[in-house]
């Protein structure tokens, strides 16, 4: 396929940077990051800003049943399936300004570049801001893309509750009342293809001196919840030999899991990212600890085998401290392999534009892993400083962001004209 790179020259580095600066002010933290949890007022305000920009350019906006936001530029044959670009606007509680937001704004910049050129595309082109990708407020993550692709039932996603007992459906209804948009039923559209631009969230591109990551796929993820049960007791009077200390048991379980999941090649990714203790009193032996497990690996068999051993190891460690443990699987996403032809478009666009590149899998999960189940999909990575992400210090250069957007534009035009 011959690539038309005319839209790449119309990508404005300055405009893209200004859009990032404006969006990052919504939910800005004192340390330069962003706190914009899914379906909160700040998330709604970010969506409202994007909608305002879109309407000024004459693009159409709509929202579906799970809250995914669509911005559409019509094609010359509008009855054809559209090509999607996108990512997410929600962040971690102490997140950065580029994770997710870059993919949305890069897609929007491609729409603006096409509009500036008055360059038609055969297919409609849409930018999507997917709901609750991070999973910080509601579980599971990638909620919007999972519901859109039918991986998880809509009803289950809407019933998910945050720590305050508010359901995603209730939070979404509040946003809908504050910012009503035309309804876009999920079942009414299927994309012809999907492209997602993102910062790498790791150090490989920077270390290699590469500007573009040509992403081959996404490693698999298993998320589990562990609940350790002991017994409350007085911290000053209860001998350690008879305690049923849930924290001690949880620490033993985590240490045992660290040993289980160690590998000399450092390919396995094992993280305990959340821990809650009850009754959380300084002079009471804890009776319960709940903690999360995030397990990742690019090989499906390895991910399954290791994940299946977690319950037995955690329960045995808890018993060694006179406690019990229960392990529940929250989600299991198989490793993703992107469509060869669509990845080849990204590779060829990168070559034509003269950017140094690296072919690589994604260590992090993205909405693209679900979209790949229903349409040809590829991703474009750009470097982030020090590989730092999910952190207020997250940073990326304006030139790298623009370079990724130009690659995105070339691949998008080829797909939209097919």
N, C-alpha and C positions, 0 to 999 in steps of 0.2 A: 504494500500500500504506500503510495506517495504521500508524504506529509506536507501540508501547507503551513508554513511558519509565519504567515503574514500577521496573524493575531498576536504572535509573541512580541513583536516590536511595539504593539500598542499597549502592552502591559506596563502600567505606571508604577515604578518602585516607590515614588514619593506618595502616591495616592494609597497604595497598599499599606505603607507604613503609617500614614495618617489614620486609616481605618483601624489598624491595630491599636494605635494610641487612644483613639476615641472609645473603642470597645473595652480596653483594659481599664478605663476609668470607672466602669460599672462593676462594683464589687472590689475596688482596689483596696489592698492592704497596706499598712504603714511601711512594710519592708519591700514594696515594689511588686508584690504578687497580686493574685486575684482570688477572692472567695465568692464563687458564684455557683452555689449548689443547684441541682436540677429542680425546676418547678418552684423556685422561690421568686420573690419580688425582683431580685437582681437578675435572675435568668430571664424573667418576663421583660425587664427593661432592656436587656441586651437584644432580645428578639424584636422588641418594638423599634429599637434603633435600626436594626437590619431591615425591617419592613419599611421604615420611613425612607431609607436609602433606595430600596427597591422600587417603591412607588414613584419616587422622584425620577427614576430612569424608565418608567413605564412598564416594569415587569409585574407579573401577576403573583399574588401571594395567597397561600392557603395553609390549612392545618388539618391533620387527620385525627383519628380517634385516640391515639396515644400521645399526641402533641407534637409530632414531627412537623417542622415548618418547611414549606416548599416555596421557592422563588423561581418563577418560570419565564424563560424567554422563548417565544414561539418560533417554530421552524416553518419552512416553506410548505411542508407537508405535516401539518399539526396533528393529523390523525395517527401518525407513526408513534411507536413507543419512544419516550424521551431517553436521553442520556443524562445520568445523574452525576453530580459531583457533590462532595460534602464532607462533613465531620460533625463536631458538636460544639456547643457554647458553654456547657456546664463545666465546672472545674472541681479540683480537690479543695478541701477547706483552706489549705495553704498552697494553692496551685500557682502556676505561671500564666503568663499572658498569651502563650503561643499554642500550648497543648489543646488541640481541638479547634480553637478559634482560627488558627492559621488555615486549616482545611476549608472552613466555611468562607473565610475572607478571600482566600486564593480562588475558590470557585466563583465568588462574586466578582472578583477582579477580572476573571476571564469573561464573564457576562458583560461587564462594562467595556472591556477592550473590544469585544465583538460589536457592541452597540456604538462605540466611538467610530469604528470603521464602517458601520452600517453593513457589516459582513453577515449575510444570511447563512443559516445552516439548514440542512434538509430536515433533520429531526429537531423537535423541541429540546431545549437544554434546561436542566433544573439544578439548582443548588438546594441541598437539604441540610438543615440543622437537626440532627437526630436527638431524640430525648434521652436524658439520663445515661449518657455513655459511661461516665465515670463510676457510677454505682456507689457514690459517697453517701447520698441521702436515701436512695431506695436500692434494694437488691432485687434482681441481678443488674449488673452493668449492661451497657448496650441494649437497654430496654426498648428504645424506640425502633432500632433496626431489627431486633429479635422479634418484636410483635409484627413489624411490617412484613418480614419474610416468613412469618408463620412458625418460627422456631419455638416460640412460647405463646400460649394463648393470650389474647388481649385481656380477657377477664382476670387472669392471674397477674398480669403486669399492673392493671389498674388497682388491684387489691393489695399490692405491696405497701407496707407501712414503714414510715420513718421512725426515729426514736421517740417521737412525741405521739405516735399512734395515728398520724395523719396519713391517709392513703394517697397513692399517686393519683387516683381518680379524683379525689377531693381537691388536691393541689392543682390539678389540670383544669378542673372546672372553675376555680378561682381565677386562673390566668385567662381562660376563655371569656369570663365575664368582664375582666379588666381590658382585654384586647381582643375583641371578637374579630374573627377572620372567616372567609368562606370555607366551608367544610370540604375536605378532600378525602373521601373514603379510601382506606388502604387497598381495598380489593379492586378499586377502579383503575389502577395503573400498575404496570410492571416495567422497570427500566430495561432498555436495550443493552446498557452497559453501565458500569459505575467506576469512577475514579476518585481516589481520596489522597489529598496531599497532607503531609504531617511532618512535624519535626521528628527526628529519629528517636529521641528520648534515650539515647545511649551514646557511647564515645567513638564508635567505629568509623564514621564518616570523617570526623575531625582528625582522628589519628591517621587516617589514610590520605588526608588532604583532598578528599572528594567533596564535590558540591552537591551531587545528586545520588541518592540511594535508589536503585532499581529493585523494588521489593518483590521477592519471589513468592512469598506467602507469610503465614503467621503461625508461630508455635502454639501448641495446644495449651489449654488452661483448665485446671480443675480447682474449684473453690469449695472448701469444706468448712463447716462450723463444728467446733469441739466444745462440749459442755462438761466440765469437771465438777463433781458433787462431793462435798465432804460434810463437815458438821461444825457449826459455830461453837466456840469455847472461849473461856477467859484467857487472855494472853499472858496474864501473870501467874495463874494458878494451875494451868493444865500442862502436865509434863509433855515434852515433845514425843516421847515414846508412845503415847496413847492418842495423840492428836490425829484428826482426819482433816489435815490442812490442805484445802483445795489449791492454794497458790503453790505450795511445795509440790503437790501432785502435777500441777500444770507445768511447772518448771521442769520436772522430771520427764514429762511427756514430750515437751519441746526439745529437750536435750536428746532424748531417744530418737526423735524424728530427724533432728539434725544429723545424727550418726547414720540413720537409715538412708537419708537422701544425699549424703556426701558423694561426690564423684570427682576423681582427679582431673578430669577434663573441664570441670566447672561449667557443664552444660545445663544441669538441673537447676531450676530456680525454685527455691522454697522460702516462703515469707510468712511470718506471723505478724500481721499488720494491725490487728485490733485485739484488745484485751479488756475485759470488764470484770471487776471483782465485787463480790457481795459478802458481807454487808458494807464493805469499804470503810471500815472503822479501824483506827490505828491500834486499838487495844482489844480487838476481837480476832480470833483465829478465823480466817475466811472459810465460808461454807460453800462457795460456788465461784468458779471462774469460767467465763466464756471467751474463747479466742478463735480467730479466723485463720485459715490456712489458704495460701495462694501457691499452687504448684503448677509449674510450666515446663514443657519440654517439646522440641520439634518432632519427636518420633511418637506416633500414636500408641504403639505397643509398650514403649517404656513408660509413657504417661499413665497408661492404664495399670500396668503392673505395680509401679511405685504407689500410685494413688490407692490401689486396692489394699495395700499393706498398712496404710496409715491407721485404720481403726484398731487393728490388733495390737500394734505397737503402742498407741496412745492408751488403750485400755489396760494393757499390762503394766505400763509405767504408773498409771493412776492406782492400780491395785497394790503396787509396791509401797504406796503411801497411805494405804487403808481407805482409798477413795474409789469412786467409780467414774467412768467417762462414757459419753455418748458422742458419736460422730455422725454428722448429717451432711450429705453432699448438697451444696447449694447450686452448683452448675458444673457441667463438663462439656467443654468445647473442644472438639477434635482439631488437630493441626489443619491449617488451611493451605492449599496450594492454589495460587492464582492462575488464571487462564493464560496459557502460553502466548497466544496471539496478542492479547492486550498488554501483557508485560513487554512483548517485543515492540509494541508501539512506543511505550515509555522509553525503552532502550534506544530506539532509533531517533526519537525526538531529542534525547540527551546527546546523542552523537552528532546530529545535525547542528545543534546549538553550541557544540564545542565544550560542554561541561565535563570535567573529570567525574567519573562515577564509580560506584561499587555495587555489585549485585549482592543481595543479602536478604535473609528472612527478618521479619519483625519479631522482636522479643515481647512487645506489648500487644495486647488485644486491641482491636479497632472495629468499628462498625463494618468495615470491609469484609471481615470474616463471615458475617451473616449474609451480606449482599452477594458474596461469591457463590452462595448456594442457589441463587435464582438468576444470575446474569454474569457475563464476563466482567471481571474485576481486576484492577491493578492499583498500586499505590506508588506515590512519589515521596521520598524522604529528602529532607534537607538537614544539615548539621545543627546541633544546639551546643552552646558553649559548655565544654567539659562533660558533655553527655548528661547534664543535669536536667531533670524534669520532675513533675510532681513536687515542685519546690518553688518558693517565691523568687529564687535567684535564676530561674530559667531564662535563657537568653538566646536570641538568634539574630544574625545580621540582616539588615534590609536587603543587601545584595543577594544573599542566599535565598531569602524568602521570595524575592522577585525571580530568581533563576528557577526555583521549583514551580512557580506559577507559570512561567513561560513553557516549561516542559509540559505542564498540565494543559495549557492552552493548545499546544500542537497535537497532543494525543486526543484531546476532546474534539477538536474540529474534525479529525479523521474519523472518529466514531460517529459524530453527529451528521457527517455527510455520507456515511455508508448506507 
